[in-house]
Amino acid sequence: MYDSGSTAFMLVCTMLVLFMTPGLAFFYGGLARRRNVVNTMLMCFAVIGVVGLLWVLAGWSFAYGGDGSLSWFGGFDQLGLVGLVSGMLSEAASVPADAVYPSLVDVCFQMAFAMITAAIVTGSVAGRMRFGAVLAFIGAWSLVVYAPLAHMVWGGEGSLIGDVIGALDFAGGDVVHISSGVTGLILCVALGGRKGFGLKSYRPHNVPFVALGTGLLWLGWFGFNGGSEFAADEVAALAILNTVVSSAAGLASWLVVERVATGTPSLVGACTGLVAGLVVVTPAAGFVEPWAAVVMGLLVSPVCYLAISKLKARFGYDDALDAFGCHGVGGLLGGVLTGLFCVPELSWTGKGGLLYTGDPSLLVSQVLGILVTLAIVVVLDLLLVAAVRAVFGGLRVSERDEALGLDVSVHGESAYPAFTGLDS
């Protein structure tokens, strides 16, 4: 029989992760300009529809289907999830000995991961990308980039990054944060900067929205990291504890950095530091001790702060809501630090971090896994950008629509309509 405790735990974790995409909509919506808040939030909500459908149709099969013979791709045998329910019913009397919970739970849990990953990408293109082009790119990206990458990292025996290279990724450093952050960077470079970028400063239009979104993300992340143990056990408890302490350290560290750099610690800064702390511990959540999670949180904020405040200005790319600066950079740092701090007894490969073993082999595997991830994501992203640009005749909205604001020009609605009387 299935373990009822772990089944219930995974169902709760799945629902928590599903919370994260609407939470990100509020987070991004608060950071966006007033005239683009509807468009910014709708891009996140639209991901639920696009990725949700495509995951059932093909994404799950591409990521976790097949017989395990391919190191870079699942298979076509579970398209549309055909036969999943009938197979579950026919095997109800003889549950596999190693099955902890029904496979249907995993389908939904992994779907929630695919949704939030795709939604992160949209932050880099806020305020200037055609809505149809966004949906087309995200839909294709979830099948061509995300699903095969999930297989390469989490596909089990024979998987390219997780098994052949031996890189560790507990809950999505490579698969979620590096892939989405780097994709956001490529898209924002392809689009060019917003009108006035580099000449004026863009400020969050609704700080309470940012705080609300951060709270929802923080809540969901406990399911995100805790559920990645796939059982209600001591490692899941460790992952949740590490998630708390790393996010706390990231928040505290960001406030200190911001106070030193600007003289004024801010609520937006506190929220950004908390998210950075969550990002950096994601690949390591079930592999490291709590003191190491604290160190990771303390380190990530100054690194991400410099990426957001200095790197953009130095290279001139308009990562509108800092998807790359927070998720890409934080994910890269977290992957490397996993190679330093991983407890050998907790490692999936049996190899421990350099700090424990003095052996750099895991650290080398982590770096190699990151480099392979970067190469795959960059090449496939560039091909997708070229294809979507060709289909739509361009990626960017008109100058008139951008100046007017995408809420009114694209969606015909405003987040803050001005009424002269009662709304009828």
C-alpha positions in Angstrom: 0.0 0.0 0.0 1.0 3.6 -0.4 2.2 5.5 2.6 -0.7 7.6 3.6 1.4 10.1 5.5 3.8 10.8 2.6 0.8 10.9 0.2 -0.9 13.5 2.3 2.4 15.4 2.7 3.0 15.4 -1.1 -0.6 16.6 -1.8 -0.1 19.5 0.6 3.3 20.3 -1.0 1.8 20.2 -4.4 -0.9 22.8 -3.4 1.7 25.0 -1.8 3.8 25.0 -5.0 0.7 25.9 -7.0 0.3 28.9 -4.8 3.7 30.2 -6.0 2.7 31.3 -9.5 -0.1 33.6 -8.4 2.3 34.8 -5.6 4.9 35.6 -8.2 2.2 37.6 -10.1 1.7 39.9 -7.1 5.5 40.1 -6.5 6.1 41.1 -10.2 3.0 43.2 -10.3 4.1 45.3 -7.4 7.5 45.8 -9.0 6.1 46.8 -12.4 5.1 50.3 -13.5 1.6 51.4 -12.8 0.5 51.3 -16.4 1.8 47.7 -17.0 0.7 46.0 -13.8 -2.2 44.1 -15.5 0.0 42.9 -18.3 2.8 41.9 -15.9 0.4 39.9 -13.7 -1.5 38.4 -16.6 1.7 36.9 -18.0 2.1 34.9 -14.8 -1.5 33.8 -14.8 -1.4 32.9 -18.5 1.5 30.6 -17.7 -0.9 28.5 -15.6 -3.1 27.9 -18.6 -0.4 27.4 -21.2 2.0 25.3 -19.2 -0.8 23.4 -17.4 -2.2 22.2 -20.7 1.1 21.4 -22.3 2.4 19.5 -19.3 -0.6 17.1 -19.5 -0.3 16.8 -23.3 3.4 16.3 -23.6 5.6 17.9 -20.9 5.3 15.1 -18.4 6.1 12.5 -21.0 9.1 14.5 -22.3 10.5 14.9 -18.8 9.7 11.6 -17.1 8.4 9.2 -19.7 10.3 6.6 -21.7 12.3 3.6 -20.5 15.3 5.6 -19.3 17.5 4.7 -22.4 18.0 8.4 -23.3 20.1 10.6 -21.1 18.6 13.9 -22.4 14.9 13.1 -23.0 12.1 11.1 -21.5 9.9 9.8 -24.3 6.6 9.9 -26.1 4.9 7.0 -24.3 2.9 9.1 -21.9 1.5 11.8 -24.2 -1.8 13.1 -22.9 -1.3 10.9 -19.8 -3.2 8.3 -21.7 -3.5 5.1 -19.7 -2.4 6.6 -16.5 -5.7 6.2 -14.7 -6.6 2.8 -16.1 -3.1 1.6 -15.2 -3.5 2.9 -11.7 -6.9 1.1 -11.3 -5.6 -2.1 -12.7 -2.6 -2.1 -10.4 -4.5 -1.0 -7.3 -4.3 -4.5 -5.8 -0.5 -4.7 -6.3 1.2 -1.4 -5.6 4.9 -1.5 -6.5 7.0 -2.1 -3.4 9.0 1.1 -3.8 6.0 3.4 -4.5 5.4 5.9 -1.7 2.4 7.7 -3.2 0.4 7.5 -6.4 2.1 8.7 -9.6 -0.8 11.1 -10.2 0.5 13.2 -7.3 3.9 13.5 -8.9 2.4 14.6 -12.3 0.7 17.5 -10.6 3.7 18.3 -8.3 6.0 18.5 -11.3 3.4 20.5 -13.2 3.5 23.1 -10.5 7.3 23.3 -10.9 7.0 23.8 -14.6 4.5 26.6 -14.1 6.5 28.7 -11.6 9.7 28.2 -13.7 8.1 29.6 -16.8 6.5 32.4 -14.9 9.9 33.6 -13.5 11.0 34.2 -17.1 8.3 36.8 -17.7 9.8 39.2 -15.2 12.7 40.1 -17.5 10.4 41.2 -20.4 7.9 43.3 -18.5 6.5 46.3 -20.2 7.6 45.7 -23.8 7.0 42.2 -25.2 4.1 41.2 -27.3 1.6 39.2 -25.3 1.1 36.6 -28.0 4.9 36.2 -28.5 5.3 35.7 -24.7 2.8 32.9 -24.7 4.2 31.3 -27.8 7.8 31.4 -26.4 6.8 30.1 -23.0 4.7 27.3 -24.5 7.5 26.1 -26.7 10.2 26.7 -24.0 8.3 24.5 -21.5 8.5 21.6 -23.9 11.8 22.2 -25.7 13.9 23.4 -22.8 12.3 22.8 -19.4 11.0 19.3 -19.8 14.2 17.8 -21.3 16.3 19.6 -18.7 14.2 18.2 -15.9 14.9 14.7 -17.4 18.6 15.4 -17.6 18.8 16.4 -13.9 16.1 14.4 -12.3 15.5 11.5 -14.8 17.3 8.9 -12.6 19.7 6.3 -13.8 21.4 7.4 -17.1 20.3 11.0 -16.9 23.0 13.3 -18.4 23.5 15.9 -15.6 22.2 14.0 -12.5 23.7 10.6 -13.2 26.4 10.8 -15.8 27.9 14.1 -14.6 26.9 13.4 -11.0 25.7 17.0 -10.2 23.3 17.4 -7.3 20.1 19.6 -7.6 17.7 18.9 -4.7 14.8 21.2 -5.8 15.7 23.2 -8.9 18.9 25.2 -8.9 19.7 24.1 -12.5 16.2 23.1 -13.6 14.3 26.1 -12.2 16.4 29.1 -11.3 19.4 28.9 -13.7 17.2 28.0 -16.7 14.6 30.7 -16.1 17.1 33.4 -15.1 19.3 32.9 -18.1 16.3 32.6 -20.4 15.1 35.9 -19.0 18.5 37.5 -19.7 18.5 36.2 -23.3 15.0 37.5 -23.9 15.6 41.0 -22.5 18.8 41.4 -24.6 16.8 40.3 -27.7 14.1 42.8 -26.9 16.3 45.7 -26.0 15.7 48.1 -23.1 12.4 49.8 -22.2 11.9 53.3 -23.4 14.0 55.6 -21.3 16.1 52.7 -19.9 19.4 54.1 -18.5 18.0 57.6 -18.5 15.5 57.4 -15.7 14.9 55.2 -12.7 12.0 52.7 -12.5 10.5 52.3 -9.1 8.0 49.7 -7.8 4.5 51.1 -8.1 3.0 49.1 -5.3 5.2 48.0 -2.4 2.4 46.2 -0.5 1.9 44.0 -3.6 5.5 43.1 -3.5 5.3 42.1 0.2 2.1 40.1 -0.4 3.7 38.2 -3.3 6.8 37.5 -1.2 4.7 36.0 1.5 2.9 33.7 -0.9 6.2 32.7 -2.5 7.7 32.0 1.0 4.7 29.9 1.9 4.9 27.9 -1.3 8.6 27.4 -1.1 8.2 25.1 1.9 6.3 22.7 -0.4 8.8 23.4 -3.2 11.9 22.4 -1.2 10.3 20.1 1.4 8.3 18.2 -1.2 11.4 17.5 -3.3 12.3 14.8 -0.8 9.1 13.0 -2.0 8.5 11.6 1.4 7.5 12.8 4.9 10.8 12.1 6.6 13.7 13.6 8.3 15.3 14.9 5.1 12.1 16.8 4.2 12.2 18.3 7.7 15.8 19.4 7.1 14.9 20.9 3.7 12.1 22.9 5.3 14.3 24.1 8.1 17.1 25.1 5.7 14.6 27.0 3.6 13.5 29.0 6.7 17.0 29.9 7.9 18.5 30.6 4.4 15.7 33.0 3.6 16.0 34.7 7.0 19.8 35.1 6.5 19.2 36.4 3.0 16.7 39.0 4.2 19.0 40.2 7.1 22.0 40.3 4.8 20.2 42.3 2.2 19.1 44.9 4.7 22.7 45.3 5.9 24.0 45.6 2.3 21.3 48.1 1.4 21.9 50.2 4.5 25.6 50.4 3.7 25.1 51.1 0.0 22.2 53.5 0.1 21.7 54.5 3.7 18.1 53.4 3.7 17.0 49.7 4.1 13.7 49.1 2.3 10.8 46.7 2.3 11.4 45.9 -1.3 15.0 45.1 -0.4 13.9 42.9 2.5 11.6 41.0 0.1 14.3 40.6 -2.5 16.8 39.4 0.0 14.3 36.8 1.3 13.7 35.5 -2.2 17.4 35.4 -2.9 17.9 33.3 0.2 15.2 30.9 -1.0 16.8 30.7 -4.4 20.3 29.9 -3.2 19.3 27.1 -0.9 17.0 25.4 -3.4 19.7 23.1 -5.0 21.1 22.3 -1.5 18.1 22.2 0.7 18.2 18.5 1.6 22.0 18.2 1.4 23.4 20.7 3.8 23.4 21.4 7.5 21.4 24.5 8.8 24.6 26.4 9.6 25.6 26.0 5.9 22.2 27.3 4.8 22.7 30.4 7.0 26.1 31.0 5.3 24.5 30.6 1.9 21.8 33.1 2.7 24.3 35.6 4.0 26.5 35.3 0.9 23.7 35.4 -1.7 22.4 38.9 -0.9 25.6 40.9 -1.6 26.2 38.8 -4.7 22.7 39.4 -6.1 22.7 43.0 -5.0 25.8 43.7 -7.0 24.4 41.8 -10.0 21.2 43.9 -9.9 22.8 47.3 -9.1 26.1 47.1 -11.0 26.0 44.3 -13.6 23.0 45.7 -15.5 24.5 49.2 -15.7 27.8 47.8 -16.7 26.5 45.7 -19.6 23.4 47.6 -20.4 20.7 44.9 -20.4 17.3 45.7 -19.2 16.3 42.8 -16.9 13.1 44.6 -15.9 12.2 42.8 -12.7 15.6 41.2 -12.1 14.8 37.6 -13.0 18.4 37.0 -13.9 19.9 39.1 -11.2 18.0 37.2 -8.5 17.2 33.7 -9.8 20.0 33.2 -12.4 22.8 34.5 -10.2 21.4 33.0 -7.0 20.9 29.7 -8.7 24.5 29.7 -10.0 25.8 30.5 -6.5 23.7 27.9 -4.9 24.8 25.2 -7.2 28.5 25.9 -6.6 28.1 26.2 -2.8 26.3 22.8 -2.8 29.6 21.3 -3.9 31.3 22.8 -0.9 28.7 22.1 1.9 27.0 18.9 0.9 27.0 16.3 3.8 28.3 13.1 2.3 25.7 10.9 4.0 22.9 13.0 2.4 24.3 13.1 -1.1 22.4 11.2 -3.8 25.7 10.2 -5.5 27.6 9.4 -2.3 30.0 12.2 -2.9 30.3 14.9 -0.3 31.2 18.5 -0.4 34.8 19.7 -0.5 34.5 21.1 3.1 33.8 17.6 4.5 35.9 15.3 2.3 38.7 17.4 0.9 37.8 15.9 -2.4 36.9 18.4 -5.1 35.1 15.8 -7.3 31.6 16.9 -6.3 32.4 20.6 -6.7 33.8 19.8 -10.2 30.6 17.9 -11.0 28.5 20.9 -9.8 30.4 23.3 -12.0 30.3 21.0 -15.0 26.5 20.4 -14.5 26.0 24.2 -14.5 28.1 24.7 -17.6 26.1 22.0 -19.5 22.9 23.6 -18.3 24.0 27.0 -19.5 25.1 25.6 -22.9 21.8 23.8 -23.5 19.6 26.7 -22.3 21.5 29.3 -24.3 21.5 27.4 -27.6 17.9 26.4 -27.4 16.7 29.8 -26.2 18.4 31.5 -29.2 16.7 29.1 -31.6 13.3 29.7 -29.9 13.8 33.5 -30.0 14.6 33.4 -33.7 11.6 31.2 -34.4 9.1 33.3 -32.4 10.5 36.5 -33.9 10.0 35.1 -37.4 6.4 33.9 -36.7 5.3 37.2 -35.1 7.4 39.6 -37.2 9.1 40.9 -34.1 9.0 40.4 -30.3 8.3 43.9 -29.2 5.1 46.0 -29.0 4.9 49.3 -30.9 6.3 52.5 -29.5 2.8 53.9 -29.2 1.6 50.9 -27.1 4.7 50.9 -24.9 4.2 54.7 -24.3 0.5 54.3 -23.5 1.1 51.3 -21.3 0.3 47.6 -22.1 -2.6 47.4 -19.7 -4.8 49.7 -21.8 -3.3 49.2 -25.2 -3.1 45.4 -25.1 -5.7 44.3 -22.6 -8.2 47.2 -22.5 -8.2 47.4 -18.8 -6.5 49.3 -16.0 -5.4 48.2 -12.6 -6.5 51.5 -11.1 -9.4 53.0 -13.2 -10.5 56.5 -12.2 -14.2 56.6 -11.8 -16.2 59.9 -11.8 -19.1 58.1 -10.1 -20.3 54.7 -9.1 -19.2 51.8 -11.3 -22.3 50.4 -13.1 
